[in-house]
Amino acid sequence: MTIWTIIFLLIGGVAGGLLSSVASMASLASYPVLLAVGIPPVYANVTNDAALIWTSIGSTISSTKELKGHWKETWFYTIFTVIGSVMGCVLLLSFPSSVFEKAVPFFIAFSGIMIIISGKHNALNTAKQPMWLKIVYLVALLIMGVYTGYFGAAGGVIVLVLLTYITNEKFIVINAIKNVVCGFANLVALIIFMFTSRIYWLQAIPLAIGMFIGGYIGPAILRRVPEKPVRIFIAALAFTQAGYFFYTAYLR
C-alpha cells in the first residue's frame, strides 16, 4: 500500500468521521473510498464498520460535556440497539442483504423527512407521553439495532429521530447519546463479523485514524452551528444516499 493510498484513506476517514458524528452518514465518504482502493463491496462494508467504531470513540471523548449526567439513560438505550444488532447480524448470516436492498432507498428517504419533522417536536410533549407510546419508541430502537447489524445505511439518522421523541434534551445532547448508542451497536456487529467475514485491517487502520479525528471534531462544530441548518444538512445527505441506493437497486 503506497503513501498516497494511506493519505487517501486518512482523508476519507476524516470526512467519514465528520459525517458520522454530525449526520450519521459516514458511508457517503468512507465506503466509496474503500471501493476506490480495490476492496470488494461485500468486504468494504465490514471493513468500514471496523473503522467506524473509532468515530464513536472520538465523538464520545469530544462530547463529555454533553453526556455528563446522561450516562444512565445512554446505557439504557444502548441495551436495545445492542440486542437488536446481534439479531441483525444473525439475519445477515442467514439471508443476504440483497433481500432488503430494494426497501432501503425508501427507508433512508423516510429518515430524511423525519429528521426535519422531528425538529418541530416540542420537548414538553415528551414528558407527557403515555407509557405505551414510550414502549413503542423503545421497540423501534430495538428494530433499528437489527437494521444496524443487518444493513446499517442511515440507521443513525432514525436513531437520532427516535431519541428526539424519547428524550426532552437539546439536539446536541441527543446527537451525543446517538453516537454512543450507535457506536456500541456497530461494535457488536464488528465482533461478530470478525469471526464470520474478512476485514482488510491494513486499509482499516488509516481510515480509523481519520474517523477518530473527524469524530472528535464533529461535536465541536455542532456547538457552533444552529440546529435547523444541521437538520437540513442531514436530510439533504439522506436524500442523496436514498437516490444512490435507488439507482443501484432499480436502475443499474
Protein Blocks (a to p, Z undefined) as FASTA:
>chain_A
ZZklmmmmmmmmmmmmmmmmmnopmmmmmmmmmmmnopafklmmmmmmmmmmmmmmmmmm
mmmmmmgoplmmmmmmmmmmmmmmmmmmmmmmmpcfklmmmmmmmmmmmmmmmmmmmmmp
cfklmmmpcfklmmmmmmmmmmmmmmmmmnopoklmmmmmmmmmmpccdfklmmmmmmmm
mmmmmmmmmmmmmmmmccdfklmmmmmmmmmmmmmmmmmmmmmpcfklmmmmmmmmmmmm
mmmmmmmmmmZZ
